Amino acid sequence: NIVNKAEDILRDLQYYEVRVPDQGTPAMTFSIFTLLYSKLKIKLQPTNYLKGLYAIFEVAFGVFAETKGGNNPYFLTGAGGVLQSVIFGFGGFN
């Protein structure tokens, strides 16, 4: 049942959202939050998470670090997560 599935996803998001540590969390975590909140058509959270991805994980020149405040040269998976958030979350593609 799709309704139950949406409720399960929302319950899981709300559970994990408050348990994600402030430091050391990979950028991919917030990409998944963005994507799933978008799929559930909950408007505020995905926008906040997507903006947060850029502000928190960007090192320089649009390059993503693996973790908040990280200093690795490039984290391709984090950048890919942002693309997935936009295409599959906001864009609605499956």
N, CA, C and O atoms as a GROMACS GRO file, in nm:
protein
  376
    1ASN      N    1   0.084  -0.118   0.000
    1ASN     CA    2   0.000   0.000   0.000
    1ASN      C    3   0.089   0.124   0.000
    1ASN      O    4   0.176   0.138   0.086
    2ILE      N    5   0.067   0.212  -0.094
    2ILE     CA    6   0.151   0.331  -0.109
    2ILE      C    7   0.136   0.425   0.010
    2ILE      O    8   0.234   0.487   0.052
    3VAL      N    9   0.016   0.438   0.064
    3VAL     CA   10  -0.004   0.529   0.178
    3VAL      C   11   0.080   0.483   0.296
    3VAL      O   12   0.148   0.564   0.359
    4ASN      N   13   0.078   0.355   0.326
    4ASN     CA   14   0.159   0.304   0.437
    4ASN      C   15   0.307   0.322   0.408
    4ASN      O   16   0.385   0.354   0.499
    5LYS      N   17   0.347   0.303   0.285
    5LYS     CA   18   0.487   0.321   0.249
    5LYS      C   19   0.531   0.465   0.275
    5LYS      O   20   0.638   0.488   0.331
    6ALA      N   21   0.449   0.563   0.236
    6ALA     CA   22   0.482   0.704   0.259
    6ALA      C   23   0.491   0.732   0.409
    6ALA      O   24   0.580   0.805   0.453
    7GLU      N   25   0.400   0.676   0.486
    7GLU     CA   26   0.404   0.695   0.631
    7GLU      C   27   0.530   0.633   0.691
    7GLU      O   28   0.591   0.690   0.781
    8ASP      N   29   0.568   0.517   0.640
    8ASP     CA   30   0.691   0.450   0.688
    8ASP      C   31   0.814   0.534   0.655
    8ASP      O   32   0.904   0.549   0.738
    9ILE      N   33   0.818   0.587   0.534
    9ILE     CA   34   0.933   0.669   0.493
    9ILE      C   35   0.942   0.794   0.580
    9ILE      O   36   1.050   0.829   0.627
   10LEU      N   37   0.829   0.860   0.602
   10LEU     CA   38   0.828   0.980   0.685
   10LEU      C   39   0.871   0.948   0.828
   10LEU      O   40   0.949   1.023   0.887
   11ARG      N   41   0.823   0.839   0.882
   11ARG     CA   42   0.861   0.801   1.019
   11ARG      C   43   1.012   0.773   1.026
   11ARG      O   44   1.078   0.815   1.121
   12ASP      N   45   1.066   0.704   0.926
   12ASP     CA   46   1.211   0.677   0.923
   12ASP      C   47   1.291   0.807   0.911
   12ASP      O   48   1.392   0.824   0.980
   13LEU      N   49   1.246   0.897   0.824
   13LEU     CA   50   1.316   1.025   0.808
   13LEU      C   51   1.318   1.103   0.939
   13LEU      O   52   1.422   1.154   0.980
   14GLN      N   53   1.205   1.111   1.004
   14GLN     CA   54   1.197   1.185   1.130
   14GLN      C   55   1.282   1.119   1.238
   14GLN      O   56   1.338   1.189   1.323
   15TYR      N   57   1.291   0.988   1.236
   15TYR     CA   58   1.373   0.916   1.334
   15TYR      C   59   1.522   0.948   1.314
   15TYR      O   60   1.592   0.984   1.408
   16TYR      N   61   1.568   0.934   1.189
   16TYR     CA   62   1.712   0.951   1.162
   16TYR      C   63   1.756   1.096   1.158
   16TYR      O   64   1.871   1.128   1.189
   17GLU      N   65   1.666   1.185   1.120
   17GLU     CA   66   1.699   1.326   1.108
   17GLU      C   67   1.758   1.384   1.236
   17GLU      O   68   1.851   1.464   1.231
   18VAL      N   69   1.706   1.345   1.349
   18VAL     CA   70   1.754   1.398   1.478
   18VAL      C   71   1.873   1.319   1.532
   18VAL      O   72   1.932   1.357   1.633
   19ARG      N   73   1.909   1.209   1.465
   19ARG     CA   74   2.019   1.126   1.513
   19ARG      C   75   2.146   1.142   1.431
   19ARG      O   76   2.249   1.081   1.463
   20VAL      N   77   2.141   1.221   1.328
   20VAL     CA   78   2.259   1.244   1.245
   20VAL      C   79   2.355   1.334   1.322
   20VAL      O   80   2.316   1.443   1.364
   21PRO      N   81   2.478   1.290   1.342
   21PRO     CA   82   2.572   1.373   1.419
   21PRO      C   83   2.605   1.503   1.347
   21PRO      O   84   2.597   1.510   1.224
   22ASP      N   85   2.640   1.604   1.424
   22ASP     CA   86   2.671   1.735   1.368
   22ASP      C   87   2.799   1.732   1.286
   22ASP      O   88   2.810   1.806   1.188
   23GLN      N   89   2.894   1.651   1.323
   23GLN     CA   90   3.021   1.640   1.250
   23GLN      C   91   3.040   1.497   1.201
   23GLN      O   92   2.993   1.402   1.263
   24GLY      N   93   3.109   1.484   1.091
   24GLY     CA   94   3.143   1.352   1.040
   24GLY      C   95   3.034   1.285   0.957
   24GLY      O   96   3.049   1.169   0.919
   25THR      N   97   2.926   1.356   0.929
   25THR     CA   98   2.817   1.299   0.850
   25THR      C   99   2.846   1.318   0.702
   25THR      O  100   2.872   1.430   0.660
   26PRO      N  101   2.841   1.212   0.624
   26PRO     CA  102   2.866   1.227   0.480
   26PRO      C  103   2.759   1.311   0.412
   26PRO      O  104   2.644   1.313   0.455
   27ALA      N  105   2.798   1.379   0.306
   27ALA     CA  106   2.705   1.461   0.228
   27ALA      C  107   2.590   1.377   0.173
   27ALA      O  108   2.479   1.428   0.155
   28MET      N  109   2.616   1.250   0.146
   28MET     CA  110   2.512   1.163   0.089
   28MET      C  111   2.390   1.154   0.179
   28MET      O  112   2.278   1.137   0.130
   29THR      N  113   2.409   1.164   0.309
   29THR     CA  114   2.298   1.156   0.403
   29THR      C  115   2.195   1.264   0.372
   29THR      O  116   2.075   1.236   0.366
   30PHE      N  117   2.240   1.387   0.353
   30PHE     CA  118   2.150   1.498   0.329
   30PHE      C  119   2.089   1.492   0.190
   30PHE      O  120   1.979   1.543   0.168
   31SER      N  121   2.159   1.431   0.096
   31SER     CA  122   2.102   1.410  -0.037
   31SER      C  123   1.981   1.318  -0.029
   31SER      O  124   1.879   1.342  -0.093
   32ILE      N  125   1.993   1.212   0.048
   32ILE     CA  126   1.882   1.118   0.064
   32ILE      C  127   1.766   1.184   0.137
   32ILE      O  128   1.650   1.164   0.100
   33PHE      N  129   1.796   1.262   0.240
   33PHE     CA  130   1.689   1.336   0.309
   33PHE      C  131   1.615   1.426   0.209
   33PHE      O  132   1.492   1.428   0.206
   34THR      N  133   1.690   1.499   0.128
   34THR     CA  134   1.631   1.590   0.029
   34THR      C  135   1.544   1.513  -0.068
   34THR      O  136   1.430   1.551  -0.093
   35LEU      N  137   1.598   1.405  -0.121
   35LEU     CA  138   1.526   1.326  -0.220
   35LEU      C  139   1.396   1.270  -0.163
   35LEU      O  140   1.291   1.281  -0.226
   36LEU      N  141   1.403   1.210  -0.045
   36LEU     CA  142   1.284   1.147   0.012
   36LEU      C  143   1.178   1.248   0.056
   36LEU      O  144   1.059   1.224   0.035
   37TYR      N  145   1.220   1.359   0.116
   37TYR     CA  146   1.122   1.462   0.152
   37TYR      C  147   1.055   1.517   0.026
   37TYR      O  148   0.936   1.548   0.028
   38SER      N  149   1.130   1.530  -0.083
   38SER     CA  150   1.071   1.577  -0.208
   38SER      C  151   0.969   1.477  -0.260
   38SER      O  152   0.860   1.516  -0.303
   39LYS      N  153   1.003   1.349  -0.255
   39LYS     CA  154   0.910   1.245  -0.300
   39LYS      C  155   0.781   1.247  -0.218
   39LYS      O  156   0.673   1.218  -0.271
   40LEU      N  157   0.792   1.280  -0.091
   40LEU     CA  158   0.674   1.287  -0.004
   40LEU      C  159   0.599   1.419  -0.021
   40LEU      O  160   0.494   1.440   0.040
   41LYS      N  161   0.654   1.507  -0.105
   41LYS     CA  162   0.593   1.638  -0.131
   41LYS      C  163   0.585   1.725  -0.006
   41LYS      O  164   0.491   1.802   0.012
   42ILE      N  165   0.687   1.713   0.079
   42ILE     CA  166   0.700   1.799   0.195
   42ILE      C  167   0.801   1.906   0.155
   42ILE      O  168   0.920   1.877   0.139
   43LYS      N  169   0.755   2.028   0.138
   43LYS     CA  170   0.832   2.132   0.070
   43LYS      C  171   0.948   2.192   0.149
   43LYS      O  172   1.055   2.215   0.092
   44LEU      N  173   0.933   2.216   0.277
   44LEU     CA  174   1.034   2.292   0.351
   44LEU      C  175   1.164   2.215   0.368
   44LEU      O  176   1.271   2.269   0.339
   45GLN      N  177   1.158   2.091   0.413
   45GLN     CA  178   1.280   2.017   0.442
   45GLN      C  179   1.371   1.997   0.320
   45GLN      O  180   1.491   2.020   0.332
   46PRO      N  181   1.319   1.956   0.204
   46PRO     CA  182   1.412   1.934   0.093
   46PRO      C  183   1.487   2.060   0.053
   46PRO      O  184   1.606   2.054   0.020
   47THR      N  185   1.419   2.173   0.055
   47THR     CA  186   1.485   2.298   0.018
   47THR      C  187   1.594   2.331   0.118
   47THR      O  188   1.704   2.372   0.079
   48ASN      N  189   1.565   2.315   0.245
   48ASN     CA  190   1.665   2.342   0.348
   48ASN      C  191   1.785   2.248   0.336
   48ASN      O  192   1.899   2.292   0.348
   49TYR      N  193   1.759   2.120   0.313
   49TYR     CA  194   1.870   2.025   0.302
   49TYR      C  195   1.954   2.051   0.178
   49TYR      O  196   2.077   2.042   0.184
   50LEU      N  197   1.891   2.085   0.067
   50LEU     CA  198   1.968   2.110  -0.055
   50LEU      C  199   2.056   2.233  -0.037
   50LEU      O  200   2.173   2.232  -0.075
   51LYS      N  201   2.002   2.340   0.021
   51LYS     CA  202   2.082   2.459   0.049
   51LYS      C  203   2.195   2.424   0.146
   51LYS      O  204   2.308   2.472   0.131
   52GLY      N  205   2.164   2.341   0.244
   52GLY     CA  206   2.263   2.299   0.342
   52GLY      C  207   2.377   2.220   0.281
   52GLY      O  208   2.491   2.231   0.325
   53LEU      N  209   2.346   2.141   0.180
   53LEU     CA  210   2.451   2.064   0.113
   53LEU      C  211   2.558   2.157   0.056
   53LEU      O  212   2.677   2.133   0.071
   54TYR      N  213   2.512   2.262  -0.008
   54TYR     CA  214   2.609   2.355  -0.067
   54TYR      C  215   2.685   2.430   0.041
   54TYR      O  216   2.808   2.440   0.036
   55ALA      N  217   2.614   2.482   0.138
   55ALA     CA  218   2.677   2.566   0.240
   55ALA      C  219   2.772   2.488   0.330
   55ALA      O  220   2.878   2.538   0.366
   56ILE      N  221   2.735   2.367   0.366
   56ILE     CA  222   2.812   2.291   0.464
   56ILE      C  223   2.926   2.212   0.401
   56ILE      O  224   3.035   2.204   0.459
   57PHE      N  225   2.903   2.154   0.285
   57PHE     CA  226   3.000   2.060   0.228
   57PHE      C  227   3.089   2.120   0.119
   57PHE      O  228   3.185   2.055   0.076
   58GLU      N  229   3.058   2.240   0.073
   58GLU     CA  230   3.140   2.300  -0.031
   58GLU      C  231   3.273   2.346   0.027
   58GLU      O  232   3.276   2.417   0.128
   59VAL      N  233   3.381   2.307  -0.036
   59VAL     CA  234   3.514   2.346   0.010
   59VAL      C  235   3.558   2.472  -0.064
   59VAL      O  236   3.584   2.574   0.000
   60ALA      N  237   3.566   2.467  -0.194
   60ALA     CA  238   3.601   2.583  -0.277
   60ALA      C  239   3.564   2.551  -0.421
   60ALA      O  240   3.567   2.435  -0.462
   61PHE      N  241   3.531   2.652  -0.496
   61PHE     CA  242   3.502   2.636  -0.639
   61PHE      C  243   3.391   2.533  -0.665
   61PHE      O  244   3.394   2.466  -0.768
   62GLY      N  245   3.297   2.520  -0.576
   62GLY     CA  246   3.188   2.425  -0.595
   62GLY      C  247   3.227   2.280  -0.570
   62GLY      O  248   3.150   2.190  -0.602
   63VAL      N  249   3.342   2.257  -0.513
   63VAL     CA  250   3.390   2.122  -0.483
   63VAL      C  251   3.334   2.077  -0.349
   63VAL      O  252   3.334   2.153  -0.252
   64PHE      N  253   3.287   1.955  -0.344
   64PHE     CA  254   3.229   1.900  -0.222
   64PHE      C  255   3.331   1.824  -0.139
   64PHE      O  256   3.410   1.746  -0.192
   65ALA      N  257   3.327   1.846  -0.009
   65ALA     CA  258   3.405   1.765   0.085
   65ALA      C  259   3.320   1.646   0.126
   65ALA      O  260   3.198   1.648   0.110
   66GLU      N  261   3.383   1.544   0.179
   66GLU     CA  262   3.309   1.424   0.220
   66GLU      C  263   3.226   1.449   0.345
   66GLU      O  264   3.114   1.398   0.357
   67THR      N  265   3.280   1.527   0.437
   67THR     CA  266   3.209   1.554   0.562
   67THR      C  267   3.207   1.705   0.587
   67THR      O  268   3.280   1.781   0.523
   68LYS      N  269   3.122   1.747   0.680
   68LYS     CA  270   3.116   1.890   0.716
   68LYS      C  271   3.254   1.936   0.761
   68LYS      O  272   3.314   1.876   0.851
   69GLY      N  273   3.302   2.040   0.700
   69GLY     CA  274   3.433   2.093   0.737
   69GLY      C  275   3.549   2.009   0.687
   69GLY      O  276   3.663   2.032   0.726
   70GLY      N  277   3.521   1.911   0.602
   70GLY     CA  278   3.626   1.824   0.551
   70GLY      C  279   3.721   1.897   0.459
   70GLY      O  280   3.692   2.008   0.414
   71ASN      N  281   3.836   1.836   0.432
   71ASN     CA  282   3.935   1.903   0.348
   71ASN      C  283   3.987   1.813   0.236
   71ASN      O  284   4.093   1.840   0.179
   72ASN      N  285   3.914   1.705   0.204
   72ASN     CA  286   3.958   1.621   0.094
   72ASN      C  287   3.939   1.696  -0.038
   72ASN      O  288   3.854   1.785  -0.045
   73PRO      N  289   4.015   1.662  -0.142
   73PRO     CA  290   4.011   1.740  -0.264
   73PRO      C  291   3.878   1.735  -0.339
   73PRO      O  292   3.836   1.837  -0.394
   74TYR      N  293   3.812   1.622  -0.344
   74TYR     CA  294   3.683   1.614  -0.413
   74TYR      C  295   3.610   1.488  -0.370
   74TYR      O  296   3.670   1.381  -0.357
   75PHE      N  297   3.482   1.502  -0.349
   75PHE     CA  298   3.399   1.390  -0.307
   75PHE      C  299   3.289   1.372  -0.411
   75PHE      O  300   3.183   1.433  -0.400
   76LEU      N  301   3.316   1.289  -0.510
   76LEU     CA  302   3.226   1.272  -0.623
   76LEU      C  303   3.090   1.219  -0.581
   76LEU      O  304   2.988   1.259  -0.638
   77THR      N  305   3.085   1.130  -0.483
   77THR     CA  306   2.959   1.074  -0.439
   77THR      C  307   2.867   1.181  -0.382
   77THR      O  308   2.746   1.178  -0.403
   78GLY      N  309   2.924   1.277  -0.309
   78GLY     CA  310   2.845   1.387  -0.254
   78GLY      C  311   2.786   1.472  -0.365
   78GLY      O  312   2.669   1.511  -0.359
   79ALA      N  313   2.865   1.502  -0.466
   79ALA     CA  314   2.816   1.580  -0.580
   79ALA      C  315   2.708   1.502  -0.655
   79ALA      O  316   2.608   1.560  -0.698
   80GLY      N  317   2.728   1.372  -0.671
   80GLY     CA  318   2.628   1.287  -0.736
   80GLY      C  319   2.498   1.285  -0.658
   80GLY      O  320   2.389   1.280  -0.716
   81GLY      N  321   2.509   1.288  -0.526
   81GLY     CA  322   2.390   1.291  -0.442
   81GLY      C  323   2.307   1.417  -0.463
   81GLY      O  324   2.184   1.412  -0.461
   82VAL      N  325   2.375   1.528  -0.484
   82VAL     CA  326   2.304   1.654  -0.512
   82VAL      C  327   2.230   1.642  -0.645
   82VAL      O  328   2.114   1.683  -0.656
   83LEU      N  329   2.295   1.586  -0.745
   83LEU     CA  330   2.229   1.567  -0.874
   83LEU      C  331   2.107   1.476  -0.861
   83LEU      O  332   2.003   1.503  -0.920
   84GLN      N  333   2.120   1.369  -0.784
   84GLN     CA  334   2.006   1.280  -0.762
   84GLN      C  335   1.893   1.351  -0.690
   84GLN      O  336   1.776   1.329  -0.721
   85SER      N  337   1.927   1.436  -0.594
   85SER     CA  338   1.825   1.512  -0.523
   85SER      C  339   1.744   1.599  -0.618
   85SER      O  340   1.622   1.609  -0.608
   86VAL      N  341   1.814   1.662  -0.710
   86VAL     CA  342   1.748   1.752  -0.804
   86VAL      C  343   1.667   1.672  -0.907
   86VAL      O  344   1.551   1.704  -0.932
   87ILE      N  345   1.728   1.570  -0.966
   87ILE     CA  346   1.662   1.496  -1.073
   87ILE      C  347   1.549   1.408  -1.020
   87ILE      O  348   1.437   1.414  -1.072
   88PHE      N  349   1.578   1.328  -0.920
   88PHE     CA  350   1.479   1.231  -0.873
   88PHE      C  351   1.389   1.287  -0.763
   88PHE      O  352   1.276   1.242  -0.746
   89GLY      N  353   1.439   1.385  -0.688
   89GLY     CA  354   1.358   1.445  -0.583
   89GLY      C  355   1.271   1.556  -0.638
   89GLY      O  356   1.150   1.539  -0.655
   90PHE      N  357   1.332   1.670  -0.666
   90PHE     CA  358   1.256   1.785  -0.716
   90PHE      C  359   1.198   1.761  -0.854
   90PHE      O  360   1.087   1.804  -0.884
   91GLY      N  361   1.276   1.691  -0.941
   91GLY     CA  362   1.229   1.663  -1.077
   91GLY      C  363   1.121   1.558  -1.084
   91GLY      O  364   1.043   1.555  -1.180
   92GLY      N  365   1.115   1.472  -0.985
   92GLY     CA  366   1.010   1.371  -0.980
   92GLY      C  367   1.034   1.248  -1.067
   92GLY      O  368   0.943   1.166  -1.082
   93PHE      N  369   1.152   1.235  -1.124
   93PHE     CA  370   1.180   1.117  -1.206
   93PHE      C  371   1.203   0.995  -1.118
   93PHE      O  372   1.247   1.008  -1.004
   94ASN      N  373   1.174   0.878  -1.172
   94ASN     CA  374   1.199   0.752  -1.101
   94ASN      C  375   1.298   0.668  -1.177
   94ASN      O  376   1.332   0.558  -1.133
   0.00000   0.00000   0.00000
